[in-house]
Amino acid sequence: MDTAQIQTLNIPELTPFFSAGVIDPIKFTNTLFNEAIKMRASDIFFEPTKTNLLVRVKIDGVLYEVGKLPLESYTQVVSRIKVMAELDPSEKRKVQEGKINVEHEGAIVNLRVEVANTINGELVVIRIHEKKTIVMPLEELGFSPTAY
């Protein structure tokens, strides 16, 4: 992906995590998930590099860099996400898929998690799906009278 196209997004609630040395992975992931859902992000990316962990979100098809975590926090954050998604934290060679259900403002939000190994470490991609229950009368579904 061309890094010239990636914009930066400042999220005040996350700034203390990115400026700290070693972070609390539980508080960080909970705060990041809540903020991403509030912003109506469709994806969250944790991309390891040789020097740090890039945290990015996709909103309306645009990829934004949220911040960088030190490598000291990288393994803790990835392990936290794997535990939440009921994945094997010790497995680093195989692609793993899981899900996390979180509550946000009274609604259940489904986070689909994929973890894959890269040359710099494990890449984590989280797709955000808000579960909404839509109840409509059968007549409003647009069936023809014969089909109805």
DRENPA-3360 file (N, C-alpha, C; in nm, 2 decimals, always signed):
BEGIN
1 = MDTAQIQT = +0.08/-0.12/+0.00/+0.00/+0.00/+0.00/+0.09/+0.12/+0.00 ~ +0.05/+0.22/-0.08/+0.13/+0.34/-0.09/+0.11/+0.43/+0.03 ~ +0.22/+0.45/+0.11/+0.21/+0.53/+0.23/+0.18/+0.67/+0.21 ~ +0.20/+0.73/+0.09/+0.17/+0.86/+0.06/+0.02/+0.89/+0.07 ~ -0.06/+0.79/+0.05/-0.20/+0.80/+0.05/-0.26/+0.79/+0.18 ~ -0.19/+0.75/+0.28/-0.24/+0.72/+0.42/-0.23/+0.85/+0.49 ~ -0.35/+0.89/+0.55/-0.36/+1.01/+0.62/-0.35/+0.98/+0.77 ~ -0.32/+1.08/+0.85/-0.31/+1.07/+1.00/-0.44/+1.11/+1.06;
9 = LNIPELTP = -0.49/+1.04/+1.16/-0.61/+1.07/+1.24/-0.57/+1.09/+1.38 ~ -0.59/+1.20/+1.44/-0.56/+1.22/+1.58/-0.69/+1.19/+1.67 ~ -0.67/+1.09/+1.76/-0.78/+1.06/+1.85/-0.73/+1.09/+1.99 ~ -0.78/+1.19/+2.05/-0.73/+1.23/+2.18/-0.74/+1.12/+2.29 ~ -0.83/+1.03/+2.29/-0.84/+0.93/+2.39/-0.73/+0.83/+2.37 ~ -0.67/+0.82/+2.26/-0.56/+0.72/+2.23/-0.42/+0.78/+2.24 ~ -0.41/+0.91/+2.24/-0.28/+0.98/+2.25/-0.20/+0.94/+2.37 ~ -0.25/+0.92/+2.49/-0.16/+0.88/+2.60/-0.10/+0.74/+2.58;
17 = FFSAGVID = -0.17/+0.65/+2.50/-0.11/+0.52/+2.48/+0.00/+0.53/+2.38 ~ -0.01/+0.61/+2.28/+0.10/+0.62/+2.18/+0.22/+0.70/+2.23 ~ +0.20/+0.78/+2.33/+0.31/+0.86/+2.38/+0.38/+0.78/+2.50 ~ +0.32/+0.68/+2.55/+0.38/+0.60/+2.66/+0.47/+0.50/+2.61 ~ +0.56/+0.45/+2.70/+0.65/+0.35/+2.66/+0.58/+0.21/+2.65 ~ +0.56/+0.15/+2.76/+0.48/+0.02/+2.76/+0.34/+0.05/+2.81 ~ +0.24/-0.01/+2.74/+0.10/+0.03/+2.77/+0.03/-0.09/+2.83 ~ -0.09/-0.06/+2.88/-0.18/-0.16/+2.93/-0.26/-0.21/+2.81;
25 = PIKFTNTL = -0.24/-0.34/+2.77/-0.30/-0.38/+2.65/-0.45/-0.39/+2.66 ~ -0.50/-0.42/+2.78/-0.65/-0.43/+2.80/-0.71/-0.29/+2.78 ~ -0.66/-0.19/+2.85/-0.72/-0.06/+2.83/-0.70/+0.00/+2.69 ~ -0.59/-0.03/+2.63/-0.56/+0.01/+2.49/-0.66/-0.05/+2.40 ~ -0.68/-0.18/+2.40/-0.77/-0.24/+2.30/-0.91/-0.20/+2.32 ~ -0.95/-0.19/+2.45/-1.09/-0.15/+2.48/-1.12/-0.01/+2.43 ~ -1.02/+0.08/+2.45/-1.04/+0.22/+2.41/-1.03/+0.23/+2.26 ~ -0.94/+0.16/+2.19/-0.93/+0.16/+2.05/-1.06/+0.11/+1.98;
33 = FNEAIKMR = -1.11/-0.01/+2.03/-1.24/-0.06/+1.98/-1.35/+0.04/+1.99 ~ -1.37/+0.10/+2.11/-1.48/+0.19/+2.13/-1.46/+0.31/+2.04 ~ -1.34/+0.37/+2.02/-1.32/+0.48/+1.94/-1.35/+0.45/+1.79 ~ -1.30/+0.34/+1.75/-1.32/+0.29/+1.61/-1.47/+0.28/+1.58 ~ -1.54/+0.22/+1.67/-1.69/+0.20/+1.65/-1.76/+0.34/+1.65 ~ -1.72/+0.43/+1.74/-1.78/+0.56/+1.74/-1.76/+0.63/+1.61 ~ -1.64/+0.62/+1.55/-1.60/+0.68/+1.42/-1.66/+0.61/+1.30 ~ -1.73/+0.50/+1.32/-1.79/+0.42/+1.22/-1.68/+0.36/+1.12;
41 = ASDIFFEP = -1.57/+0.32/+1.18/-1.47/+0.26/+1.11/-1.51/+0.12/+1.06 ~ -1.46/+0.07/+0.95/-1.50/-0.06/+0.90/-1.39/-0.16/+0.93 ~ -1.27/-0.11/+0.95/-1.16/-0.20/+0.98/-1.06/-0.14/+1.07 ~ -0.99/-0.22/+1.15/-0.87/-0.18/+1.23/-0.75/-0.27/+1.19 ~ -0.64/-0.21/+1.16/-0.52/-0.28/+1.12/-0.41/-0.26/+1.22 ~ -0.34/-0.37/+1.26/-0.22/-0.37/+1.34/-0.11/-0.42/+1.26 ~ -0.02/-0.33/+1.21/+0.08/-0.37/+1.11/+0.22/-0.36/+1.17 ~ +0.29/-0.47/+1.19/+0.42/-0.46/+1.25/+0.52/-0.42/+1.14;
49 = TKTNLLVR = +0.62/-0.34/+1.19/+0.73/-0.30/+1.11/+0.86/-0.34/+1.18 ~ +0.97/-0.31/+1.13/+1.09/-0.34/+1.20/+1.11/-0.26/+1.33 ~ +1.05/-0.14/+1.34/+1.07/-0.06/+1.45/+0.95/-0.04/+1.54 ~ +0.83/-0.06/+1.49/+0.71/-0.04/+1.58/+0.59/-0.11/+1.52 ~ +0.48/-0.08/+1.58/+0.35/-0.14/+1.54/+0.26/-0.03/+1.49 ~ +0.23/-0.02/+1.37/+0.14/+0.08/+1.31/-0.01/+0.04/+1.34 ~ -0.08/+0.13/+1.39/-0.23/+0.11/+1.42/-0.30/+0.20/+1.32 ~ -0.39/+0.14/+1.24/-0.46/+0.21/+1.13/-0.61/+0.17/+1.14;
57 = VKIDGVLY = -0.69/+0.26/+1.09/-0.83/+0.24/+1.08/-0.88/+0.28/+0.94 ~ -0.98/+0.21/+0.89/-1.04/+0.25/+0.76/-1.18/+0.30/+0.79 ~ -1.20/+0.43/+0.74/-1.33/+0.49/+0.76/-1.38/+0.54/+0.62 ~ -1.49/+0.50/+0.58/-1.55/+0.53/+0.44/-1.45/+0.51/+0.33 ~ -1.38/+0.39/+0.34/-1.28/+0.35/+0.24/-1.15/+0.42/+0.24 ~ -1.13/+0.51/+0.34/-1.00/+0.58/+0.35/-0.92/+0.53/+0.47 ~ -0.80/+0.50/+0.45/-0.71/+0.44/+0.55/-0.64/+0.55/+0.62 ~ -0.65/+0.55/+0.76/-0.59/+0.66/+0.84/-0.49/+0.59/+0.94;
65 = EVGKLPLE = -0.38/+0.65/+0.96/-0.29/+0.61/+1.06/-0.33/+0.67/+1.19 ~ -0.35/+0.59/+1.29/-0.39/+0.64/+1.43/-0.28/+0.66/+1.52 ~ -0.17/+0.58/+1.50/-0.05/+0.59/+1.59/+0.04/+0.48/+1.57 ~ +0.15/+0.49/+1.65/+0.25/+0.38/+1.65/+0.28/+0.34/+1.79 ~ +0.28/+0.21/+1.81/+0.32/+0.15/+1.94/+0.46/+0.10/+1.94 ~ +0.53/+0.11/+2.05/+0.66/+0.05/+2.06/+0.65/-0.10/+2.05 ~ +0.76/-0.16/+2.00/+0.76/-0.31/+1.99/+0.74/-0.38/+2.12 ~ +0.78/-0.31/+2.23/+0.76/-0.38/+2.36/+0.62/-0.40/+2.39;
73 = SYTQVVSR = +0.53/-0.32/+2.34/+0.38/-0.34/+2.36/+0.32/-0.43/+2.25 ~ +0.38/-0.45/+2.14/+0.33/-0.52/+2.03/+0.28/-0.66/+2.07 ~ +0.36/-0.74/+2.13/+0.32/-0.88/+2.16/+0.21/-0.89/+2.26 ~ +0.21/-0.79/+2.35/+0.10/-0.79/+2.45/-0.03/-0.76/+2.39 ~ -0.03/-0.66/+2.30/-0.16/-0.62/+2.23/-0.21/-0.74/+2.14 ~ -0.12/-0.80/+2.06/-0.16/-0.91/+1.98/-0.21/-1.03/+2.06 ~ -0.14/-1.06/+2.17/-0.19/-1.16/+2.26/-0.33/-1.13/+2.32 ~ -0.35/-1.01/+2.36/-0.48/-0.97/+2.41/-0.59/-0.99/+2.31;
81 = IKVMAELD = -0.57/-0.95/+2.19/-0.67/-0.96/+2.08/-0.69/-1.11/+2.06 ~ -0.59/-1.19/+2.05/-0.61/-1.34/+2.03/-0.69/-1.40/+2.14 ~ -0.66/-1.36/+2.27/-0.74/-1.42/+2.38/-0.89/-1.37/+2.37 ~ -0.91/-1.25/+2.34/-1.05/-1.20/+2.32/-1.12/-1.27/+2.21 ~ -1.05/-1.31/+2.10/-1.11/-1.37/+1.99/-1.11/-1.53/+2.00 ~ -1.06/-1.58/+2.12/-1.06/-1.72/+2.14/-0.96/-1.79/+2.04 ~ -0.85/-1.73/+2.01/-0.75/-1.79/+1.93/-0.63/-1.84/+2.01 ~ -0.55/-1.91/+1.95/-0.43/-1.97/+2.03/-0.32/-1.86/+2.03;
89 = PSEKRKVQ = -0.29/-1.81/+2.15/-0.19/-1.70/+2.15/-0.05/-1.75/+2.12 ~ -0.02/-1.88/+2.13/+0.11/-1.93/+2.10/+0.13/-1.96/+1.95 ~ +0.02/-1.97/+1.88/+0.03/-2.01/+1.73/+0.07/-1.88/+1.65 ~ +0.19/-1.89/+1.59/+0.23/-1.77/+1.51/+0.26/-1.80/+1.37 ~ +0.25/-1.93/+1.33/+0.28/-1.96/+1.19/+0.16/-1.97/+1.10 ~ +0.04/-2.02/+1.16/-0.08/-2.03/+1.08/-0.17/-1.91/+1.08 ~ -0.24/-1.89/+0.98/-0.35/-1.79/+0.98/-0.46/-1.83/+1.07 ~ -0.50/-1.74/+1.16/-0.61/-1.77/+1.25/-0.72/-1.67/+1.23;
97 = EGKINVEH = -0.84/-1.72/+1.25/-0.96/-1.64/+1.24/-1.05/-1.66/+1.36 ~ -1.11/-1.55/+1.41/-1.20/-1.55/+1.52/-1.29/-1.43/+1.53 ~ -1.36/-1.42/+1.64/-1.45/-1.31/+1.65/-1.46/-1.27/+1.79 ~ -1.49/-1.14/+1.81/-1.51/-1.08/+1.94/-1.64/-1.00/+1.93 ~ -1.73/-1.02/+2.03/-1.85/-0.95/+2.05/-1.83/-0.84/+2.16 ~ -1.86/-0.72/+2.12/-1.85/-0.61/+2.22/-1.98/-0.53/+2.23 ~ -2.01/-0.48/+2.34/-2.13/-0.40/+2.35/-2.08/-0.25/+2.34 ~ -2.16/-0.18/+2.26/-2.13/-0.03/+2.24/-2.26/+0.04/+2.23;
105 = EGAIVNLR = -2.28/+0.12/+2.33/-2.40/+0.20/+2.34/-2.53/+0.12/+2.32 ~ -2.53/+0.01/+2.39/-2.65/-0.08/+2.39/-2.66/-0.17/+2.27 ~ -2.57/-0.16/+2.18/-2.58/-0.25/+2.06/-2.46/-0.35/+2.07 ~ -2.49/-0.47/+2.01/-2.38/-0.57/+2.00/-2.30/-0.54/+1.87 ~ -2.17/-0.53/+1.88/-2.09/-0.51/+1.77/-2.00/-0.63/+1.75 ~ -2.00/-0.69/+1.63/-1.92/-0.81/+1.61/-1.79/-0.77/+1.54 ~ -1.68/-0.81/+1.60/-1.54/-0.78/+1.54/-1.49/-0.91/+1.49 ~ -1.46/-0.92/+1.36/-1.41/-1.04/+1.30/-1.26/-1.02/+1.29;
113 = VEVANTIN = -1.18/-1.11/+1.35/-1.04/-1.10/+1.36/-0.97/-1.20/+1.27 ~ -0.86/-1.15/+1.20/-0.77/-1.24/+1.13/-0.63/-1.20/+1.17 ~ -0.55/-1.31/+1.19/-0.41/-1.29/+1.23/-0.33/-1.37/+1.13 ~ -0.23/-1.30/+1.07/-0.14/-1.37/+0.97/+0.00/-1.33/+1.00 ~ +0.09/-1.42/+0.98/+0.23/-1.40/+1.00/+0.29/-1.32/+0.88 ~ +0.37/-1.22/+0.91/+0.45/-1.15/+0.80/+0.60/-1.15/+0.84 ~ +0.68/-1.10/+0.75/+0.82/-1.10/+0.78/+0.86/-1.02/+0.90 ~ +0.77/-0.92/+0.94/+0.80/-0.84/+1.06/+0.73/-0.88/+1.19;
121 = GELVVIRI = +0.64/-0.98/+1.17/+0.56/-1.03/+1.29/+0.42/-1.05/+1.24 ~ +0.33/-1.06/+1.34/+0.19/-1.09/+1.31/+0.11/-0.97/+1.28 ~ +0.04/-0.97/+1.16/-0.05/-0.87/+1.11/-0.19/-0.91/+1.17 ~ -0.26/-0.81/+1.23/-0.39/-0.83/+1.28/-0.49/-0.74/+1.20 ~ -0.59/-0.80/+1.14/-0.69/-0.72/+1.08/-0.83/-0.75/+1.15 ~ -0.90/-0.64/+1.18/-1.03/-0.66/+1.25/-1.13/-0.59/+1.17 ~ -1.23/-0.66/+1.13/-1.34/-0.60/+1.05/-1.46/-0.58/+1.15 ~ -1.52/-0.46/+1.15/-1.62/-0.42/+1.24/-1.76/-0.44/+1.17;
129 = HEKKTIVM = -1.84/-0.52/+1.24/-1.98/-0.54/+1.19/-2.08/-0.51/+1.31 ~ -2.17/-0.41/+1.29/-2.26/-0.39/+1.39/-2.39/-0.47/+1.36 ~ -2.42/-0.55/+1.46/-2.54/-0.64/+1.45/-2.67/-0.55/+1.47 ~ -2.75/-0.55/+1.37/-2.87/-0.47/+1.39/-2.99/-0.57/+1.35 ~ -3.09/-0.57/+1.44/-3.20/-0.65/+1.41/-3.31/-0.56/+1.34 ~ -3.35/-0.60/+1.22/-3.45/-0.52/+1.15/-3.57/-0.61/+1.14 ~ -3.68/-0.56/+1.19/-3.81/-0.63/+1.19/-3.90/-0.55/+1.11 ~ -3.95/-0.62/+1.00/-4.04/-0.56/+0.91/-4.16/-0.65/+0.88;
137 = PLEELGFS = -4.28/-0.59/+0.86/-4.39/-0.68/+0.83/-4.36/-0.74/+0.69 ~ -4.41/-0.87/+0.67/-4.39/-0.94/+0.55/-4.44/-0.87/+0.43 ~ -4.55/-0.79/+0.44/-4.60/-0.72/+0.33/-4.51/-0.61/+0.28 ~ -4.42/-0.56/+0.36/-4.33/-0.45/+0.32/-4.20/-0.50/+0.25 ~ -4.18/-0.63/+0.24/-4.06/-0.68/+0.18/-4.06/-0.68/+0.02 ~ -4.17/-0.64/-0.04/-4.17/-0.62/-0.18/-4.21/-0.74/-0.26 ~ -4.27/-0.85/-0.20/-4.31/-0.96/-0.27/-4.43/-0.93/-0.36 ~ -4.44/-1.00/-0.47/-4.56/-0.99/-0.56/-4.67/-1.05/-0.48;
145 = PTAY = -4.80/-1.02/-0.51/-4.91/-1.08/-0.44/-4.91/-1.23/-0.45 ~ -4.87/-1.29/-0.57/-4.86/-1.43/-0.58/-4.76/-1.49/-0.49 ~ -4.64/-1.43/-0.48/-4.53/-1.48/-0.40/-4.57/-1.47/-0.25 ~ -4.64/-1.36/-0.22/-4.68/-1.33/-0.08/-4.78/-1.44/-0.03;
% end
